[in-house]
Amino acid sequence: MAVDERICIAHDAAGSRIFDVFLESPTVSSKMKRRLVMDFIGHYYKLVDDKFGSRVGDRCWAFTDTYLKVCNLLFCFVSPFIQHPYCI
């Protein structure tokens, strides 16, 4: 499923609960949870732009380890510079 489709689901009241259950479920492997969170990297600004999406963003942020938090912050700060014409 594409990230934009996941964001649309997260912006729905019932859909946001699906992400809650997914991230809290003991039967879902941590690898799958990490993949979900990593897929949102670079798209968190779209995810948290909604009341229900911000809940999902908070849940994802609480689940992540320090490495993913640093990667997300670096991506947010570095990506505008990558598009600059003088950046090689």
Number of C-alpha atoms within 10 A of each C-alpha: 5 7 14 13 10 18 22 15 19 26 22 15 12 11 17 22 16 15 22 15 11 15 23 13 12 9 8 12 11 13 9 12 18 16 10 17 19 17 13 19 17 16 15 20 14 16 24 18 13 17 14 19 26 19 19 25 23 11 16 21 15 11 16 14 11 10 8 16 15 11 14 18 12 12 14 16 11 11 11 9 12 12 10 9 7 7 7 7
